[in-house]
Amino acid sequence: MKTIQVENISKRYYLGDRLPNSVRDLIVRLLHVGRKVDKNELWALRDVSFDVAEGETLGIIGRNGAGKSTLLKILSRITKPTNGGATIRGRVGSLLEVGTGFHSELTGRENIYMSGAILGMHRAEIERKFDAIVAFSEIEQFLDTPVKHYSTGMYTRLAFSVAAHLEPEILIVDEVLAVGDTGFQNKCLGKMDEVSRSGRTVLFVSHNLGSLSQICKTGLLLHHGEVHSHGLIQDVVSDYLKLASEQPGHFTLAASDDSREMQISEVVITDHKGRATNEISYDEEFFVSLKININHIQRGAMFCVALLNKYKRRVFTEHRAIEELVGNKTGQFRVKFRVPGDFVAPNNYSFLVQIFFPDGEVLQELGDICPFIVVDTGSNLASYKDYGYVQIKGEWHVVRE
Amino acid sequence: MQGIEITKIKPSGSWIHLDIRELLRHRELLYFLTLRDVKIRYKQTAIGVAWAVLQPVLTVAIFTVIFSRFAQFDTGKIPYPLLALSGLIIWLFVHNAISMASTSFVSNTNLVTKVYFPRIILPASAALAGLVDLAISLVILALFAIYYRTIVTWQVALAPIFLIMAIVLTISFGTLFSALNVRFRDVKFALPFMLQVWMIASPVFYPASILSEKWQLVFAINPLTGILDGFRSSLFGVAFDWQVIGISLVSTVVVALFSLFVFKWMEDDFADIV
């Protein structure tokens, strides 16, 4: 029995101003009837069809703007498709955001009920699971404190705990695991794994290919709004990696959430001429360029940029207080980190970037992104196979004794 | 297949239909959202829920000073402060609840774009949250009535009918403006002005009887005319003007159906444009 049958779903958005947003705009528009407006349309999804069997755990991957979020929104009934349709058998629970329905003025206890009800739980169900939710979140002593006084970590833990105790027949999850400290992330992954083992149908969007391949058996790769491939997760992941390498040295966050206080939304490796690239000459400097959105500076938050070798071990780590870099301003910034030439040895690398607090809490982590190669363009080591990871201008001295 | 919920996802239809079963399934959400709005309404205010008492009492005091000095209304045997208060508590409910409901989508963007529920629940709960204030002001009204030694007749049993009409009217306008507000932020500027005109055109601080006989039925097209007149008649044991009440009832129903129609027609796009 197919739990979810998606047939030829398409979704069209109008970019900019097809629809009038104020009465004045409407009048202006009416005076210009007949002007064509179709230039601004964008098909977020085009003829997407696939089936999901009962108990299947489907991982949905694709680049930023590939249509993943739109697809989840349509299946969650938040928005309607422009064409096509779907049939879903069973109660759907969707987690497209951590803390849906949370209100900062309400206490933890009140928010558990609020968020539970919004996610589709009945009151009796929330009451039954209340203790389990509290225990999972580890915030017992702050249960009657308004959540506006919570730290980001506490807030996230509570929010996820409510969501984790949702028991629908079909669960739709969008990238909720990208927050919280590592320990809690592992706990969440464990919970996800448990959910999928319990025989429920799960649709899971994530950028963390590792956890995705761990939890999901099948995968769906969306590319420019169309289904690129659909099959075993390993095959789909490798298709995705092939696609990803077409855009060198570039990483864009799939589900950028503008409501976050601080978020890295894009990472690009550029060479000394400012071009995005995934090939660096060993003797040239290069830059890691981060696009960051800051709505609110949290005191003490730090950036971290680490170079990973091909075994995903850190070669070096650099960090800097965010306040020190951008001051007290909010908005969108581009932060560039320079790596000098003649330093990184020819080899395969990738980067890890983080926003973290000195107490160990990680607000955002993008691991193993922007894979690139440092190529040997004529060093005196070119004839060797393994150079290690750094080259230093060491000096040799000889003294006869 | 018994007990399995089947959801069909389709493009926006060309006809409008209201899924009552779906609404019933989400009644607990309506309850929780209403409760939330009640709880946060007076958060971080110094005197909290006392505002629910002060608002009507202070306004009545001002009205009494102005109208008993400068314009004497023929209020029959009803003391003016009592007449004004009975009108004001309904008006304040209507005014506050419509204002709150009109911004319910715009101020809950994260709910609209991240989770599904029948959209109408949001403005409805914002409007229903005003019921707590209404209940408090009804108590004040009762205290006023005792103070003025008002004789209560059997007619008071009919008062809830007019309160229900007021609630239906409020939810209807609330949903209508909440939907319009999603697309046209002009509502933010136009609504306070419209509400002001509406208050002056309704027998809030004057009795419906001062409207000339000839125009009374025209005024009754304003649903508030019949609601306020009927509410007062039932409280103070005055004869009901069924003609006025009847016309207002019809226009309340028309407003409700129209609002529902506009809302259902607009709601599919909310998540995309809010």
Contacts between the chains, C-beta under 8 A, distances in Angstrom:
chain1	res1	chain2	res2	distance
A	9	B	9	7.9
A	13	B	272	6.7
A	19	B	183	6.9
A	19	B	273	6.6
A	20	B	183	7.7
A	20	B	184	7.8
A	21	B	183	6.7
A	21	B	184	7.0
A	21	B	185	7.0
A	22	B	184	5.7
A	22	B	185	6.3
A	22	B	186	5.3
A	23	B	184	6.0
A	23	B	186	4.9
A	24	B	186	7.9
A	26	B	184	7.8
A	73	B	113	7.8
A	73	B	271	6.8
A	74	B	9	6.4
A	75	B	9	7.0
A	76	B	115	7.3
A	76	B	116	5.3
A	77	B	7	7.0
A	77	B	9	6.5
A	77	B	116	4.1
A	78	B	112	7.7
A	78	B	113	6.6
A	78	B	114	7.1
A	78	B	115	6.8
A	78	B	116	5.2
A	78	B	271	4.7
A	79	B	268	7.7
A	79	B	271	4.4
A	79	B	272	5.6
A	80	B	9	7.3
A	80	B	10	7.3
A	80	B	11	5.7
A	80	B	12	5.1
A	80	B	268	5.1
A	81	B	9	6.7
A	81	B	10	7.6
A	81	B	11	5.5
A	82	B	11	6.0
A	83	B	11	6.0
A	84	B	11	7.5
A	85	B	8	6.6
A	85	B	9	5.3
A	85	B	10	4.7
A	85	B	11	7.2
A	86	B	8	7.6
A	86	B	9	4.2
A	87	B	6	6.7
A	87	B	7	7.3
A	87	B	8	5.7
A	87	B	9	7.5
A	88	B	6	7.1
A	88	B	7	4.3
A	88	B	8	7.9
A	88	B	9	7.0
A	89	B	4	5.5
A	89	B	5	7.5
A	89	B	6	5.5
A	89	B	7	8.0
A	90	B	4	6.0
A	90	B	5	6.1
A	91	B	5	5.3
A	92	B	7	6.7
A	92	B	116	8.0
A	94	B	115	6.7
A	94	B	116	7.2
A	96	B	114	4.7
A	96	B	115	7.1
A	97	B	110	6.9
A	97	B	114	4.5
A	100	B	110	6.8
A	100	B	111	6.9
A	100	B	114	4.9
A	100	B	115	5.1
A	101	B	111	6.3
A	101	B	115	7.1
A	103	B	36	6.1
A	103	B	40	6.3
A	105	B	39	7.6
A	105	B	40	4.7
A	105	B	43	4.6
A	105	B	44	7.3
A	106	B	36	6.8
A	106	B	39	6.5
A	106	B	40	6.9
A	110	B	36	7.7
A	110	B	39	6.9
A	113	B	32	6.2
A	114	B	32	5.7
A	114	B	33	8.0
A	114	B	36	5.7
A	117	B	28	5.7
A	117	B	29	4.9
A	117	B	31	8.0
A	117	B	32	4.1
A	117	B	33	7.8
A	118	B	29	6.5
A	118	B	32	7.6
A	118	B	111	6.7
A	118	B	115	5.7
A	118	B	117	7.0
A	119	B	115	6.8
A	120	B	117	8.0
A	122	B	28	6.1
A	123	B	28	5.4
A	169	B	4	7.8
A	169	B	5	8.0
A	259	B	110	6.9
